């Protein structure tokens, strides 16, 4: 491979745009990430919650109290994220809930932008295109949502990008005529460290990139059969990918069965291979999946299609670009930059996982009802640079500068529109969604007042899990009196019901009649929120 002719960095993008300094691109993407994170927090002034945020608030708080990994309610699929959250909480003095609601959304979006820019700049061989690709990620509302909420994906997404960058840099360093062995060894070590950390955060998401890298070997084998004259270059790539994939899977086994055996024990209880994959997810109840196409969950089906439109634009445009790039690469593989081949192969690797996740969802396996939504965000990490390349190439097909300027302006206006839609959907804005997740402090305090004075009771808190999650975030220790909080329909055994203007509005949005308990005795009223108790119908009721 050392004697093979290799393309230079300047040849990495056929239609490379006029460059500007890397520092300018970094400043720009930092501003984009902070802007999205700030909007996510400020839209509801930090008063938001959802299922995963409530769960990890409890998990992190439990770890802090226990001072070790073995405690009730621990996260069995990885330990690194609770440790990271507990460390930040101890360092800042902030409780886990406030940390997850106010600060980590900023950090998650910042990491997404910075790591995306670094990876895509190297993948596309252009600072401008790297910035465009990193910006395109923020137009994917599912991706903004997943790195902003309180679960581990703000780390798994950014570390997936970091693993991609380190793996690509190790291959690029190995392909240099004046190979620097120290730099090469450093990038290899960084990749294995990133892969190990990913698996310790969550076994499935950690292995998602490893699966994609393994599938990349199939792409490399096909390329080698297509161009046997490139055996010197591609053969070395196949050998290194085989070695890297094998060691990476050993890291997965090491973590799951030795470093953190909880994940291994959990896998041993499962009956099928597909169930093993789906059970690695944090269990989602129907009310915690914010991207359902159920008509009642959105203002209308048309609104849902509008706010989800970039998904199909990303799918279609990136796939067409991928086919176009693959066709050009297949003609002369020896002239294609190595980074380009990586991008094309990893696009397939994540695309195959996305397709298989659809099968899991269709089978209706437990905890797998939104697997496709979760893996779509990882597919978007590779679809974004492919789309960025396609958009740039499309604008260059216009021969006149005026035509390119007009087209660039039209695409810019389209991307601004997608940005607004991304913010609306990622924050589940009430103007487009009925699946609200904001709350008022008075609502939570009313629940706490009731919870402190009841034992083994049940309180109806609305038509969705909004307040149940809000109370779990605000009081992660749970109900000390073993009380329950009902949602949706009122259980016949439930004797108390909460009422507030937001609960009333949510019932109207979901077209649910108000509960009859609201006609009972008013036992709590702070001017904003009330609690009603069932009027006794027999001498045995109270």
C-alpha positions as CSV (number, residue, x, y, z in Angstrom):
1,X,0.0,0.0,0.0
2,X,2.9,2.3,0.7
3,X,3.8,2.5,-3.0
4,X,0.3,3.1,-4.2
5,X,-0.8,6.4,-5.7
6,X,-3.1,8.2,-3.4
7,X,-5.2,11.3,-3.9
8,X,-4.2,14.4,-2.0
9,X,-6.5,16.2,0.5
10,X,-7.4,18.8,-2.1
11,X,-8.8,16.1,-4.3
12,X,-11.1,14.7,-1.5
13,X,-14.1,16.6,-2.8
14,X,-14.6,16.8,-6.6
15,X,-16.4,20.1,-6.4
16,X,-14.6,21.6,-3.3
17,X,-16.0,25.1,-2.5
18,X,-13.8,28.0,-1.7
19,X,-12.5,27.4,1.8
20,X,-12.3,29.6,4.9
21,X,-10.5,29.1,8.1
22,X,-11.3,26.2,10.3
23,X,-11.6,28.5,13.3
24,X,-14.5,30.4,11.5
25,X,-16.3,27.1,10.9
26,X,-15.8,26.1,14.5
27,X,-17.2,29.4,15.9
28,X,-20.2,29.1,13.6
29,X,-21.1,25.6,14.6
30,X,-20.6,26.4,18.3
31,X,-23.1,29.3,17.9
32,X,-25.6,26.9,16.1
33,X,-25.3,24.3,18.8
34,X,-25.7,26.8,21.7
35,X,-28.6,28.5,19.9
36,X,-30.5,25.2,19.6
37,X,-29.7,24.1,23.1
38,X,-30.7,27.5,24.5
39,X,-34.0,27.4,22.7
40,X,-34.7,23.9,24.0
41,X,-34.2,25.1,27.6
42,X,-35.8,28.5,27.4
43,X,-38.9,27.5,25.5
44,X,-40.4,26.2,28.8
45,X,-37.9,28.0,31.1
46,X,-36.5,24.6,32.1
47,X,-39.9,23.3,33.3
48,X,-40.1,20.2,31.1
49,X,-39.9,16.5,31.6
50,X,-40.3,13.2,29.8
51,X,-39.9,9.5,30.5
52,X,-36.1,9.1,30.1
53,X,-35.3,12.3,31.9
54,X,-37.4,11.2,34.8
55,X,-35.8,7.7,34.8
56,X,-32.2,9.0,34.6
57,X,-32.9,11.7,37.2
58,X,-33.8,8.8,39.6
59,X,-30.9,6.6,38.4
60,X,-28.3,9.4,38.9
61,X,-29.7,10.3,42.3
62,X,-29.7,6.7,43.4
63,X,-26.0,6.3,42.4
64,X,-25.1,9.4,44.4
65,X,-26.9,8.0,47.5
66,X,-25.6,4.5,47.1
67,X,-22.0,5.4,46.3
68,X,-21.7,2.4,44.1
69,X,-23.1,0.5,41.0
70,X,-25.2,-2.0,42.9
71,X,-28.4,-0.2,44.0
72,X,-32.2,-0.6,43.4
73,X,-33.3,0.9,40.1
74,X,-29.8,1.0,38.6
75,X,-29.5,1.3,34.8
76,X,-28.6,-2.2,33.8
77,X,-27.5,-1.5,30.3
78,X,-24.5,0.7,31.1
79,X,-22.9,2.6,34.0
80,X,-20.9,5.4,32.3
81,X,-23.8,7.9,31.9
82,X,-25.0,7.7,35.5
83,X,-21.4,8.1,36.7
84,X,-20.9,11.1,34.3
85,X,-24.2,12.7,35.5
86,X,-23.4,12.1,39.2
87,X,-19.9,13.6,38.7
88,X,-21.3,16.7,37.1
89,X,-23.9,17.0,39.8
90,X,-21.3,16.7,42.6
91,X,-18.9,19.1,40.8
92,X,-21.5,21.8,40.3
93,X,-23.6,21.2,43.4
94,X,-26.8,21.0,41.2
95,X,-29.3,18.2,41.8
96,X,-29.6,15.8,38.9
97,X,-33.0,17.1,37.8
98,X,-31.8,20.7,37.3
99,X,-28.6,19.5,35.6
100,X,-30.6,17.5,33.1
101,X,-33.3,20.2,32.5
102,X,-31.2,23.3,32.4
103,X,-27.6,22.5,31.4
104,X,-27.1,19.2,29.6
105,X,-29.3,20.3,26.7
106,X,-26.8,23.0,26.0
107,X,-24.0,20.6,26.3
108,X,-25.6,17.9,24.2
109,X,-26.2,20.3,21.2
110,X,-22.8,21.8,21.6
111,X,-21.1,18.3,21.5
112,X,-23.3,17.4,18.5
113,X,-22.1,20.4,16.5
114,X,-18.4,20.3,17.4
115,X,-17.9,16.6,16.9
116,X,-20.0,16.6,13.8
117,X,-18.0,19.5,12.3
118,X,-14.7,17.8,13.1
119,X,-15.8,14.4,11.6
120,X,-17.5,15.8,8.5
121,X,-14.7,18.2,7.7
122,X,-12.4,15.2,7.5
123,X,-14.9,13.0,5.8
124,X,-15.7,15.5,3.1
125,X,-12.3,17.1,2.8
126,X,-13.7,20.6,3.1
127,X,-14.3,23.0,5.9
128,X,-17.3,24.6,4.2
129,X,-19.0,21.3,3.5
130,X,-18.2,20.0,7.0
131,X,-19.9,23.1,8.4
132,X,-22.9,22.6,6.1
133,X,-23.2,18.9,7.0
134,X,-22.9,19.6,10.8
135,X,-25.6,22.3,10.4
136,X,-27.9,19.9,8.5
137,X,-27.9,17.6,11.6
138,X,-29.8,20.3,13.5
139,X,-32.6,20.2,11.0
140,X,-33.4,16.6,12.1
141,X,-35.8,17.2,15.1
142,X,-35.4,13.6,16.3
143,X,-31.7,14.2,16.6
144,X,-32.1,17.6,18.4
145,X,-34.6,16.0,20.7
146,X,-32.4,13.0,21.5
147,X,-29.3,15.0,22.4
148,X,-31.3,17.5,24.4
149,X,-33.4,15.3,26.7
150,X,-32.1,13.7,29.9
151,X,-30.9,10.3,28.6
152,X,-27.5,9.0,27.5
153,X,-27.7,9.7,23.8
154,X,-26.1,13.2,24.1
155,X,-22.9,11.2,24.8
156,X,-23.5,8.2,22.5
157,X,-24.2,10.4,19.5
158,X,-21.2,12.6,20.0
159,X,-18.9,9.7,20.8
160,X,-20.1,7.8,17.7
161,X,-19.0,10.8,15.6
162,X,-15.7,10.8,17.6
163,X,-15.2,7.1,16.9
164,X,-15.8,7.8,13.2
165,X,-13.2,10.6,13.2
166,X,-10.6,8.6,15.0
167,X,-11.0,5.5,12.9
168,X,-10.9,7.6,9.7
169,X,-7.8,9.5,10.8
170,X,-6.0,6.2,11.6
171,X,-6.6,5.0,8.1
172,X,-5.6,8.3,6.5
173,X,-2.4,8.4,8.5
174,X,-1.6,4.8,7.5
175,X,-2.1,5.7,3.9
176,X,0.5,8.5,3.9
177,X,3.8,8.1,2.1
178,X,5.6,9.5,5.2
179,X,3.6,7.6,7.7
180,X,3.9,8.9,11.3
181,X,3.7,5.8,13.5
182,X,3.2,7.7,16.7
183,X,0.2,9.6,15.3
184,X,-1.2,6.4,13.8
185,X,-0.9,4.6,17.1
186,X,-2.5,7.5,19.0
187,X,-5.6,7.5,16.7
188,X,-5.9,3.8,17.0
189,X,-5.8,4.0,20.8
190,X,-8.3,6.9,20.8
191,X,-10.7,4.8,18.6
192,X,-10.6,1.9,21.0
193,X,-11.1,4.2,24.0
194,X,-14.1,5.8,22.3
195,X,-15.6,2.3,21.4
196,X,-15.1,1.1,25.0
197,X,-16.7,4.2,26.4
198,X,-19.7,3.8,24.1
199,X,-20.3,0.3,25.2
200,X,-20.1,1.3,28.9
201,X,-22.8,3.9,28.3
202,X,-25.2,1.6,26.5
203,X,-24.5,-1.8,25.0
204,X,-26.7,-1.4,21.9
205,X,-25.9,2.2,21.0
206,X,-22.3,1.5,21.7
207,X,-22.2,-1.4,19.3
208,X,-24.2,0.5,16.6
209,X,-21.0,2.0,15.2
210,X,-19.2,-1.2,15.5
211,X,-21.9,-3.0,13.5
212,X,-21.6,-0.3,10.9
213,X,-17.8,-0.7,10.7
214,X,-18.3,-4.5,10.5
215,X,-20.7,-4.0,7.6
216,X,-18.2,-1.7,6.0
217,X,-16.0,-4.8,5.5
218,X,-18.6,-6.2,3.1
219,X,-18.5,-3.0,1.1
220,X,-14.7,-3.2,1.0
221,X,-14.8,-6.8,-0.1
222,X,-17.1,-5.9,-2.9
223,X,-14.9,-3.0,-3.9
224,X,-11.9,-5.3,-3.9
225,X,-13.6,-7.8,-6.2
226,X,-14.6,-4.9,-8.5
227,X,-11.1,-3.5,-8.7
228,X,-8.6,-6.3,-8.1
229,X,-5.9,-3.9,-9.3
230,X,-6.4,-1.9,-6.1
231,X,-5.6,-5.0,-4.0
232,X,-2.6,-3.2,-2.5
233,X,-4.8,-0.4,-1.1
234,X,-8.1,-2.0,-0.5
235,X,-6.6,-5.3,0.8
236,X,-4.9,-3.4,3.6
237,X,-8.2,-1.6,4.4
238,X,-10.0,-5.0,4.6
239,X,-7.4,-6.5,6.8
240,X,-7.4,-3.5,9.2
241,X,-11.2,-3.4,9.3
242,X,-11.3,-7.1,10.2
243,X,-8.8,-6.6,13.0
244,X,-10.6,-3.5,14.3
245,X,-14.0,-5.1,14.2
246,X,-12.8,-8.2,16.0
247,X,-11.1,-6.2,18.8
248,X,-14.2,-4.0,19.0
249,X,-16.5,-6.9,19.6
250,X,-14.2,-8.3,22.2
251,X,-14.6,-4.9,24.0
252,X,-18.3,-5.3,23.8
253,X,-18.1,-8.8,25.4
254,X,-15.6,-7.5,28.0
255,X,-17.9,-4.8,29.2
256,X,-21.1,-6.8,29.1
257,X,-19.8,-9.9,30.9
258,X,-16.9,-8.7,33.0
259,X,-16.7,-5.0,33.6
260,X,-20.5,-4.5,34.0
261,X,-22.1,-8.0,34.2
262,X,-25.6,-6.6,34.8
263,X,-25.9,-6.2,31.0
264,X,-24.8,-9.8,30.5
265,X,-27.2,-11.1,33.0
266,X,-30.0,-9.2,31.5
267,X,-29.2,-10.6,28.1
268,X,-29.3,-14.1,29.5
269,X,-32.9,-13.8,30.4
270,X,-34.1,-13.1,26.9
271,X,-35.5,-15.7,24.6
272,X,-34.7,-14.5,21.1
273,X,-31.9,-12.6,19.4
274,X,-34.2,-9.8,18.4
275,X,-35.5,-9.5,21.9
276,X,-31.9,-9.2,23.1
277,X,-31.5,-6.1,20.9
278,X,-34.8,-4.5,21.8
279,X,-34.3,-5.1,25.5
280,X,-31.1,-3.1,25.5
281,X,-33.2,0.1,25.2
282,X,-34.6,2.0,28.1
283,X,-38.2,0.9,28.1
284,X,-40.5,3.4,26.5
285,X,-44.2,3.6,27.4
286,X,-46.5,4.8,24.6
287,X,-46.9,8.2,26.1
288,X,-43.1,8.8,26.1
289,X,-42.6,8.3,22.4
290,X,-43.0,11.9,21.1
291,X,-42.9,11.1,17.4
292,X,-45.9,8.9,17.0
293,X,-48.0,9.6,14.0
294,X,-51.2,9.0,16.0
295,X,-53.7,11.6,15.0
296,X,-54.5,12.6,18.6
297,X,-50.8,13.3,19.3
298,X,-50.5,16.2,16.9
299,X,-52.6,19.2,16.0
300,X,-53.5,17.4,12.8
301,X,-52.1,14.8,10.5
302,X,-51.1,17.5,8.0
303,X,-49.2,19.3,10.7
304,X,-47.3,16.1,11.6
305,X,-46.4,15.6,8.0
306,X,-45.1,19.1,7.8
307,X,-42.9,19.0,10.8
308,X,-41.6,15.6,9.7
309,X,-41.0,16.7,6.1
310,X,-37.2,17.0,6.5
311,X,-37.0,13.3,7.4
312,X,-38.2,12.4,3.9
313,X,-36.1,15.1,2.3
314,X,-33.0,13.7,4.1
315,X,-33.9,10.1,3.1
316,X,-34.6,10.8,-0.5
317,X,-31.9,13.4,-1.3
318,X,-29.1,11.6,0.6
319,X,-30.0,8.2,-1.1
320,X,-30.0,9.8,-4.6
321,X,-26.6,11.4,-3.8
322,X,-25.3,8.1,-2.5
323,X,-26.3,6.3,-5.7
324,X,-24.7,9.0,-7.8
325,X,-21.4,8.9,-5.8
326,X,-21.4,5.1,-5.8
327,X,-21.8,5.1,-9.5
328,X,-18.9,7.5,-10.0
329,X,-16.7,5.6,-7.5
330,X,-17.5,2.2,-9.2
331,X,-16.1,3.4,-12.5
332,X,-12.6,4.1,-11.1
333,X,-12.1,2.9,-7.5
334,X,-8.4,3.7,-7.5
335,X,-9.1,7.4,-7.9
336,X,-11.7,7.7,-5.1
337,X,-10.4,9.2,-1.9
338,X,-10.4,6.8,1.1
339,X,-12.6,9.2,3.1
340,X,-15.2,9.1,0.3
341,X,-15.3,5.3,0.4
342,X,-15.7,5.3,4.2
343,X,-18.7,7.7,3.9
344,X,-20.4,5.5,1.3
345,X,-19.8,2.3,3.2
346,X,-20.9,3.7,6.6
347,X,-24.0,5.1,5.0
348,X,-24.9,1.5,4.1
349,X,-23.9,0.2,7.5
350,X,-26.3,2.5,9.4
351,X,-28.9,2.2,6.7
352,X,-29.0,-1.6,7.1
353,X,-29.5,-1.2,10.9
354,X,-32.3,1.2,10.3
355,X,-34.0,-1.2,7.9
356,X,-33.7,-4.1,10.4
357,X,-35.1,-1.9,13.2
358,X,-38.2,-1.4,11.1
359,X,-38.7,-5.2,11.1
360,X,-38.4,-5.2,14.9
361,X,-41.0,-2.5,15.2
362,X,-43.4,-4.3,12.9
363,X,-43.1,-7.5,15.0
364,X,-44.3,-5.5,18.0
365,X,-41.6,-6.8,20.3
366,X,-41.5,-5.4,23.9
367,X,-39.5,-2.2,24.2
368,X,-39.0,-2.2,20.4
369,X,-42.0,-0.2,19.4
370,X,-39.8,2.9,18.6
371,X,-36.5,1.2,17.7
372,X,-36.7,2.7,14.2
373,X,-37.1,6.2,15.6
374,X,-34.1,5.7,17.9
375,X,-31.8,4.3,15.2
376,X,-32.9,6.9,12.6
377,X,-30.9,9.5,14.6
378,X,-27.7,7.5,14.0
379,X,-28.5,7.0,10.3
380,X,-28.9,10.8,10.1
381,X,-25.2,11.2,11.2
382,X,-24.1,9.7,7.9
383,X,-27.0,11.0,5.8
384,X,-26.1,14.6,6.7
385,X,-22.6,14.6,5.0
386,X,-23.9,12.7,2.0
387,X,-26.7,15.3,1.6
388,X,-24.3,18.2,2.1
389,X,-22.2,16.9,-0.8
390,X,-25.2,16.4,-2.9
391,X,-26.6,19.9,-2.3
392,X,-23.2,21.5,-3.2
393,X,-22.8,19.4,-6.3
394,X,-26.4,20.3,-7.4
395,X,-25.7,24.1,-7.1
396,X,-22.6,23.7,-9.2
397,X,-24.5,22.3,-12.1
398,X,-25.7,25.8,-12.9
399,X,-23.2,27.4,-15.2
400,X,-23.8,31.0,-14.4
401,X,-23.0,32.6,-11.1
402,X,-26.4,34.3,-11.1
403,X,-28.1,30.9,-11.4
404,X,-26.0,29.4,-8.6
405,X,-26.7,32.4,-6.4
406,X,-30.5,32.2,-6.9
407,X,-30.5,28.4,-6.3
408,X,-28.3,28.8,-3.2
409,X,-30.7,31.5,-1.9
410,X,-33.7,29.2,-2.5
411,X,-32.0,26.3,-0.7
412,X,-31.0,28.6,2.1
413,X,-34.7,29.7,2.5
414,X,-35.7,26.1,2.5
415,X,-33.2,25.2,5.2
416,X,-34.4,28.1,7.4
417,X,-37.9,26.8,7.1
418,X,-36.7,23.3,8.1
419,X,-34.9,24.9,11.0
420,X,-38.1,26.4,12.4
421,X,-39.9,23.1,11.9
422,X,-37.1,21.2,13.7
423,X,-37.4,23.5,16.7
424,X,-41.2,23.1,16.9
425,X,-41.1,19.3,16.7
426,X,-38.0,18.8,18.9
427,X,-39.6,20.8,21.7
428,X,-43.1,19.3,21.1
429,X,-44.5,22.8,20.8
430,X,-48.2,23.1,21.7
431,X,-48.8,24.8,18.4
432,X,-48.1,21.5,16.6
433,X,-48.2,18.8,19.2
434,X,-50.7,17.6,21.8
435,X,-48.1,15.5,23.6
436,X,-47.1,18.2,25.9
437,X,-44.2,17.9,28.4
438,X,-44.1,21.3,30.1
439,X,-45.5,21.8,33.5
440,X,-46.2,24.5,36.1
441,X,-44.5,24.4,39.5
442,X,-47.9,24.7,41.2
443,X,-49.0,21.4,39.6
444,X,-46.0,19.5,41.0
445,X,-46.4,21.1,44.4
446,X,-50.1,20.1,44.5
447,X,-49.1,16.5,43.8
448,X,-46.5,16.6,46.5
449,X,-49.0,18.0,49.0
450,X,-51.3,15.2,48.3
451,X,-48.6,12.5,48.2
452,X,-47.3,13.6,51.6
453,X,-50.7,13.1,53.2
454,X,-51.9,9.9,51.6
455,X,-50.8,6.3,51.8
456,X,-51.4,3.6,49.2
457,X,-53.7,6.0,47.4
458,X,-54.2,7.0,43.7
459,X,-54.3,10.4,42.2
460,X,-55.5,11.1,38.6
461,X,-53.0,13.6,37.1
462,X,-54.2,14.1,33.5
463,X,-54.7,12.5,30.1
464,X,-51.0,11.9,29.5
465,X,-47.8,11.2,31.5
466,X,-46.7,14.9,31.6
467,X,-47.2,15.4,35.3
468,X,-46.2,11.9,36.3
469,X,-42.8,12.5,34.7
470,X,-42.6,16.0,36.1
471,X,-43.1,14.7,39.7
472,X,-40.6,12.0,39.2
473,X,-38.0,14.5,38.0
474,X,-38.8,16.9,40.9
475,X,-38.8,14.2,43.5
476,X,-36.6,11.4,42.2
477,X,-36.8,9.3,45.4
478,X,-40.4,8.5,44.4
479,X,-43.4,8.3,46.6
480,X,-42.5,7.5,50.2
481,X,-46.1,6.5,51.0
482,X,-46.4,4.1,48.0
483,X,-49.0,6.2,46.2
484,X,-49.8,5.9,42.5
485,X,-50.5,8.5,39.8
486,X,-53.1,7.6,37.2
487,X,-53.3,8.9,33.7
488,X,-55.7,8.6,30.7
489,X,-58.9,7.1,31.9
490,X,-59.8,7.3,35.6
491,X,-59.5,4.0,37.5
492,X,-62.6,3.1,39.4
493,X,-60.5,2.8,42.6
494,X,-59.1,6.3,42.2
495,X,-60.6,8.7,44.7
496,X,-58.7,11.9,43.9
497,X,-58.1,14.0,40.8
498,X,-55.9,16.9,39.9
499,X,-57.2,19.9,38.0
500,X,-55.4,22.9,36.4
501,X,-55.7,25.1,33.3
502,X,-53.1,23.0,31.5
503,X,-54.8,19.7,32.4
504,X,-58.1,21.2,31.1
505,X,-56.5,22.3,27.9
506,X,-54.9,19.0,27.4
507,X,-58.2,17.2,27.8
508,X,-59.7,19.4,25.1
509,X,-56.7,18.8,22.8
510,X,-57.1,15.0,23.2
511,X,-60.9,15.2,23.0
512,X,-61.2,13.5,26.3
513,X,-64.2,14.3,28.6
514,X,-63.4,15.7,32.0
515,X,-63.4,13.2,34.8
516,X,-66.4,13.0,37.0
517,X,-64.2,13.4,40.1
518,X,-64.0,17.1,39.3
519,X,-67.6,17.3,40.6
520,X,-66.4,16.0,44.0
521,X,-65.2,17.8,47.1
522,X,-62.4,20.3,46.6
523,X,-59.7,19.3,49.1
524,X,-56.9,21.5,47.8
525,X,-56.8,24.9,46.0
526,X,-53.9,27.2,45.6
527,X,-55.6,29.4,43.0
528,X,-54.1,27.7,40.1
529,X,-54.4,24.0,40.8
530,X,-57.0,22.0,42.6
531,X,-57.5,18.5,44.0
532,X,-60.9,16.9,44.1
533,X,-62.0,14.0,46.2
534,X,-64.8,11.5,45.3
535,X,-68.0,12.1,47.1
536,X,-68.7,9.0,49.3
537,X,-71.6,7.0,47.9
538,X,-71.8,4.4,50.7
539,X,-70.9,4.4,54.4
540,X,-67.8,2.3,53.6
541,X,-66.3,5.0,51.3
542,X,-64.3,7.9,52.6
